[in-house]
Amino acid sequence: MTDLLLWLHIGFAIFALGPVTAATMSTPRFIRAKDVNVLRYLHKTTRVYAIAAIGVFLFGLLLGREYLGKPYLSISMTLFIVAAVLLVIVDRDQITAIRVLSNENPDDDAKVQTGRIAALSGMMTLIWLVILALMVWGDPY
């Protein structure tokens, strides 16, 4: 059972976190290009893979239930929740950017959303990398 949980945890991490990171990191480029169709696609991609990323947390929780008192696991879980909150903010900013750029008003260029999405997606990426380091070098035994 442990092997299955490990495979599911790693599989969800690869196939959910990678695409959601790529979608959020690409969003500012397409806001600057004012390509609303691609922004809609990136927003949908962000939502789908953000929901799938919950599987990473759940399978990791089931896998590490014996080690929940270990600092590396507590820190990783806390960081994952912080990254999830940042992802919710990015999702909101993507919606706002789509709405603003769909208005046809040349004064609205969604610069606020561009900067915030770029910063938050960069922070999320760093958080994923810190969690990866903690999982690799943590002491589960």
Backbone as CSV, one residue per row, in Angstrom:
resi,resn,N_x,N_y,N_z,CA_x,CA_y,CA_z,C_x,C_y,C_z
1,MET,0.823,-1.198,0.000,0.000,0.000,0.000,0.860,1.252,0.000
2,THR,1.964,1.195,0.741,2.856,2.346,0.811,3.449,2.667,-0.559
3,ASP,3.809,1.616,-1.297,4.365,1.834,-2.633,3.353,2.517,-3.554
4,LEU,2.101,2.109,-3.479,1.061,2.719,-4.298,0.885,4.195,-3.933
5,LEU,0.835,4.485,-2.638,0.697,5.879,-2.202,1.876,6.723,-2.664
6,LEU,3.075,6.156,-2.588,4.258,6.884,-3.044,4.179,7.182,-4.533
7,TRP,3.776,6.182,-5.320,3.639,6.384,-6.762,2.564,7.429,-7.071
8,LEU,1.453,7.373,-6.364,0.392,8.359,-6.590,0.853,9.763,-6.190
9,HIS,1.548,9.851,-5.070,2.060,11.140,-4.599,3.032,11.740,-5.626
10,ILE,3.976,10.946,-6.082,4.956,11.427,-7.056,4.294,11.712,-8.402
11,GLY,3.392,10.836,-8.814,2.690,11.045,-10.081,1.874,12.326,-10.083
12,PHE,1.123,12.555,-9.024,0.354,13.789,-8.937,1.276,15.011,-8.884
13,ALA,2.393,14.893,-8.196,3.336,16.017,-8.127,3.868,16.368,-9.514
14,ILE,4.222,15.356,-10.277,4.771,15.598,-11.615,3.695,16.129,-12.559
15,PHE,2.555,15.447,-12.592,1.548,15.760,-13.591,0.578,16.867,-13.194
16,ALA,0.645,17.358,-11.965,-0.216,18.474,-11.565,0.595,19.738,-11.307
17,LEU,1.670,19.617,-10.548,2.426,20.816,-10.186,3.198,21.401,-11.364
18,GLY,3.709,20.543,-12.231,4.427,21.044,-13.404,3.542,21.902,-14.298
19,PRO,2.400,21.380,-14.745,1.526,22.180,-15.610,0.961,23.437,-14.942
20,VAL,0.597,23.350,-13.666,0.047,24.546,-13.015,1.130,25.616,-12.890
21,THR,2.363,25.209,-12.653,3.462,26.166,-12.582,3.708,26.785,-13.951
22,ALA,3.727,25.971,-14.991,3.933,26.491,-16.344,2.817,27.450,-16.750
23,ALA,1.580,27.121,-16.408,0.451,27.986,-16.774,0.518,29.326,-16.060
24,THR,0.832,29.300,-14.773,0.875,30.573,-14.040,2.089,31.410,-14.441
25,MET,3.209,30.760,-14.720,4.407,31.509,-15.116,4.257,32.094,-16.524
26,SER,3.428,31.489,-17.371,3.224,31.985,-18.734,2.196,33.110,-18.802
27,THR,1.359,33.206,-17.816,0.260,34.167,-17.857,0.706,35.609,-18.069
28,PRO,1.719,36.128,-17.352,2.095,37.537,-17.561,2.477,37.861,-19.007
29,ARG,3.131,36.941,-19.687,3.527,37.179,-21.085,2.303,37.429,-21.952
30,PHE,1.246,36.663,-21.733,0.059,36.792,-22.566,-0.843,37.933,-22.112
31,ILE,-0.688,38.377,-20.870,-1.372,39.606,-20.454,-0.739,40.777,-21.192
32,ARG,0.596,40.826,-21.222,1.289,41.909,-21.937,0.950,41.888,-23.425
33,ALA,0.786,40.696,-23.992,0.430,40.574,-25.406,-1.063,40.830,-25.640
34,LYS,-1.830,40.936,-24.573,-3.282,41.165,-24.616,-4.001,40.080,-25.417
35,ASP,-3.548,38.847,-25.253,-4.146,37.706,-25.936,-5.146,37.039,-24.990
36,VAL,-6.383,37.480,-25.059,-7.420,37.034,-24.130,-7.753,35.551,-24.330
37,ASN,-7.712,35.076,-25.556,-8.024,33.658,-25.795,-7.020,32.749,-25.100
38,VAL,-5.743,33.076,-25.202,-4.730,32.269,-24.527,-4.869,32.420,-23.012
39,LEU,-5.203,33.616,-22.543,-5.403,33.827,-21.100,-6.548,32.968,-20.574
40,ARG,-7.606,32.867,-21.329,-8.722,31.999,-20.917,-8.262,30.548,-20.811
41,TYR,-7.474,30.114,-21.787,-6.944,28.752,-21.767,-6.022,28.542,-20.560
42,LEU,-5.139,29.499,-20.297,-4.226,29.384,-19.159,-4.990,29.389,-17.836
43,HIS,-6.058,30.180,-17.766,-6.876,30.209,-16.552,-7.545,28.854,-16.326
44,LYS,-8.094,28.286,-17.394,-8.730,26.967,-17.282,-7.692,25.914,-16.889
45,THR,-6.517,25.972,-17.495,-5.436,25.050,-17.165,-5.030,25.196,-15.710
46,THR,-4.910,26.435,-15.252,-4.551,26.688,-13.852,-5.569,26.064,-12.919
47,ARG,-6.835,26.251,-13.210,-7.894,25.699,-12.341,-7.882,24.177,-12.311
48,VAL,-7.791,23.554,-13.470,-7.836,22.093,-13.540,-6.664,21.484,-12.779
49,TYR,-5.471,22.000,-13.026,-4.295,21.409,-12.386,-4.154,21.819,-10.924
50,ALA,-4.729,22.948,-10.548,-4.737,23.314,-9.131,-5.609,22.345,-8.344
51,ILE,-6.725,21.966,-8.923,-7.591,20.972,-8.271,-6.872,19.623,-8.191
52,ALA,-6.172,19.258,-9.270,-5.418,17.997,-9.262,-4.282,18.036,-8.241
53,ALA,-3.740,19.215,-7.986,-2.635,19.347,-7.023,-3.067,18.996,-5.604
54,ILE,-4.351,19.049,-5.337,-4.847,18.628,-4.030,-4.489,17.161,-3.783
55,GLY,-4.440,16.379,-4.870,-4.043,14.975,-4.761,-2.630,14.815,-4.235
56,VAL,-1.737,15.731,-4.593,-0.359,15.674,-4.081,-0.391,15.760,-2.561
57,PHE,-1.151,16.711,-2.061,-1.239,16.917,-0.616,-1.890,15.708,0.070
58,LEU,-2.995,15.247,-0.482,-3.725,14.145,0.157,-2.919,12.852,0.176
59,PHE,-2.313,12.499,-0.962,-1.517,11.271,-0.990,-0.257,11.412,-0.148
60,GLY,0.307,12.615,-0.105,1.456,12.845,0.778,1.073,12.725,2.235
61,LEU,-0.110,13.222,2.577,-0.606,13.123,3.952,-0.822,11.658,4.343
62,LEU,-1.442,10.894,3.449,-1.647,9.466,3.723,-0.325,8.712,3.812
63,LEU,0.602,9.071,2.949,1.903,8.407,2.929,2.714,8.707,4.182
64,GLY,2.638,9.929,4.668,3.466,10.324,5.801,2.741,10.376,7.124
65,ARG,1.606,9.719,7.215,0.802,9.814,8.444,1.551,9.342,9.685
66,GLU,2.519,8.479,9.517,3.296,8.012,10.674,4.336,9.043,11.124
67,TYR,4.650,9.989,10.238,5.747,10.926,10.501,5.277,12.371,10.632
68,LEU,4.005,12.579,10.917,3.470,13.935,10.945,4.147,14.831,11.983
69,GLY,4.775,14.258,12.976,5.463,15.047,13.978,6.859,15.492,13.561
70,LYS,7.354,14.957,12.455,8.689,15.318,11.975,8.667,16.739,11.410
71,PRO,9.674,17.529,11.744,9.698,18.927,11.277,9.656,19.077,9.756
72,TYR,10.379,18.217,9.024,10.421,18.378,7.577,9.036,18.203,6.961
73,LEU,8.225,17.335,7.531,6.895,17.095,6.996,5.934,18.218,7.376
74,SER,6.030,18.697,8.593,5.189,19.819,9.020,5.492,21.073,8.207
75,ILE,6.771,21.318,7.983,7.168,22.490,7.188,6.678,22.329,5.753
76,SER,6.827,21.141,5.188,6.383,20.898,3.816,4.876,21.097,3.664
77,MET,4.116,20.581,4.605,2.663,20.730,4.536,2.248,22.189,4.673
78,THR,2.904,22.907,5.566,2.602,24.329,5.739,2.929,25.109,4.468
79,LEU,4.086,24.828,3.883,4.465,25.502,2.642,3.505,25.169,1.506
80,PHE,3.031,23.928,1.458,2.079,23.554,0.419,0.788,24.361,0.563
81,ILE,0.330,24.537,1.781,-0.890,25.321,2.016,-0.666,26.779,1.623
82,VAL,0.509,27.323,1.940,0.839,28.697,1.534,0.822,28.802,0.005
83,ALA,1.424,27.830,-0.679,1.431,27.833,-2.140,0.014,27.727,-2.694
84,ALA,-0.843,26.951,-2.044,-2.238,26.836,-2.487,-2.964,28.166,-2.355
85,VAL,-2.706,28.897,-1.285,-3.318,30.218,-1.114,-2.815,31.170,-2.205
86,LEU,-1.523,31.125,-2.492,-0.979,31.955,-3.573,-1.617,31.594,-4.903
87,LEU,-1.884,30.318,-5.106,-2.523,29.858,-6.337,-3.950,30.397,-6.456
88,VAL,-4.647,30.492,-5.356,-5.993,31.078,-5.362,-5.919,32.559,-5.750
89,ILE,-4.921,33.268,-5.245,-4.753,34.683,-5.587,-4.409,34.831,-7.071
90,VAL,-3.545,33.965,-7.587,-3.206,34.001,-9.016,-4.451,33.738,-9.857
91,ASP,-5.262,32.775,-9.460,-6.500,32.473,-10.172,-7.403,33.707,-10.220
92,ARG,-7.532,34.376,-9.102,-8.351,35.597,-9.050,-7.792,36.679,-9.974
93,ASP,-6.477,36.839,-9.974,-5.854,37.843,-10.832,-5.980,37.490,-12.312
94,GLN,-5.957,36.194,-12.637,-6.175,35.795,-14.024,-7.584,36.186,-14.478
95,ILE,-8.564,35.960,-13.622,-9.943,36.341,-13.947,-10.037,37.846,-14.153
96,THR,-9.412,38.610,-13.271,-9.442,40.065,-13.383,-8.766,40.527,-14.666
97,ALA,-7.621,39.944,-15.005,-6.911,40.324,-16.225,-7.753,40.022,-17.463
98,ILE,-8.423,38.886,-17.469,-9.287,38.541,-18.610,-10.417,39.556,-18.724
99,ARG,-11.024,39.899,-17.589,-12.119,40.876,-17.606,-11.638,42.228,-18.085
100,VAL,-10.510,42.689,-17.581,-9.974,44.006,-17.943,-9.602,44.053,-19.421
101,LEU,-8.932,43.032,-19.905,-8.497,43.039,-21.304,-9.645,42.805,-22.277
102,SER,-10.763,42.286,-21.798,-11.929,42.074,-22.655,-12.765,43.335,-22.809
103,ASN,-12.453,44.379,-22.055,-13.258,45.612,-22.050,-13.068,46.504,-23.260
104,GLU,-12.013,46.324,-24.028,-11.714,47.164,-25.186,-11.281,48.571,-24.791
105,ASN,-11.042,48.830,-23.533,-10.553,50.135,-23.089,-9.027,50.108,-23.137
106,PRO,-8.399,50.927,-23.982,-6.942,50.874,-24.120,-6.182,51.330,-22.871
107,ASP,-6.875,52.025,-21.971,-6.207,52.476,-20.749,-5.988,51.331,-19.760
108,ASP,-6.842,50.324,-19.824,-6.703,49.166,-18.935,-5.752,48.156,-19.575
109,ASP,-4.619,47.940,-18.948,-3.656,46.992,-19.517,-3.290,45.882,-18.544
110,ALA,-3.957,45.817,-17.402,-3.775,44.745,-16.409,-2.346,44.657,-15.896
111,LYS,-1.671,45.813,-15.796,-0.285,45.811,-15.303,-0.188,45.315,-13.871
112,VAL,-1.169,45.662,-13.060,-1.142,45.208,-11.660,-1.175,43.687,-11.613
113,GLN,-2.068,43.092,-12.388,-2.183,41.642,-12.394,-0.916,40.997,-12.975
114,THR,-0.332,41.627,-13.985,0.883,41.077,-14.587,1.988,40.948,-13.550
115,GLY,2.236,42.005,-12.822,3.299,41.988,-11.816,3.014,41.040,-10.673
116,ARG,1.776,41.074,-10.202,1.434,40.218,-9.063,1.474,38.736,-9.453
117,ILE,0.950,38.395,-10.625,0.984,36.996,-11.067,2.426,36.540,-11.248
118,ALA,3.265,37.385,-11.825,4.675,37.017,-12.013,5.348,36.773,-10.668
119,ALA,5.116,37.654,-9.714,5.743,37.510,-8.395,5.224,36.281,-7.652
120,LEU,3.922,36.109,-7.643,3.345,34.983,-6.896,3.674,33.638,-7.532
121,SER,3.684,33.566,-8.857,4.032,32.290,-9.481,5.512,31.970,-9.271
122,GLY,6.349,32.976,-9.219,7.752,32.749,-8.876,7.913,32.241,-7.460
123,MET,7.143,32.822,-6.541,7.192,32.359,-5.148,6.670,30.931,-5.029
124,MET,5.605,30.616,-5.765,5.082,29.241,-5.738,6.130,28.256,-6.240
125,THR,6.821,28.619,-7.292,7.856,27.736,-7.830,8.950,27.489,-6.803
126,LEU,9.369,28.544,-6.126,10.379,28.374,-5.073,9.861,27.490,-3.943
127,ILE,8.602,27.660,-3.589,8.013,26.828,-2.534,8.016,25.363,-2.959
128,TRP,7.628,25.073,-4.227,7.639,23.683,-4.697,9.052,23.109,-4.598
129,LEU,10.059,23.925,-4.945,11.447,23.445,-4.891,11.910,23.195,-3.456
130,VAL,11.506,24.062,-2.532,11.854,23.851,-1.120,11.192,22.578,-0.609
131,ILE,9.937,22.371,-0.969,9.240,21.142,-0.557,9.948,19.921,-1.141
132,LEU,10.342,20.000,-2.397,11.069,18.888,-3.014,12.356,18.588,-2.243
133,ALA,13.100,19.638,-1.902,14.348,19.432,-1.133,14.043,18.808,0.217
134,LEU,13.002,19.267,0.886,12.642,18.693,2.182,12.226,17.222,2.045
135,MET,11.532,16.875,0.980,11.105,15.497,0.787,12.301,14.586,0.466
136,VAL,13.250,15.099,-0.295,14.415,14.284,-0.660,15.347,14.111,0.526
137,TRP,15.603,15.195,1.257,16.582,15.134,2.341,15.965,14.986,3.722
138,GLY,14.626,14.912,3.788,13.977,14.685,5.077,14.275,13.282,5.571
139,ASP,14.079,13.078,6.844,14.411,11.782,7.423,13.128,11.044,7.797
140,PRO,12.582,10.222,6.885,11.321,9.548,7.202,11.487,8.340,8.125
141,TYR,12.699,7.948,8.455,12.868,6.728,9.248,13.504,6.997,10.568
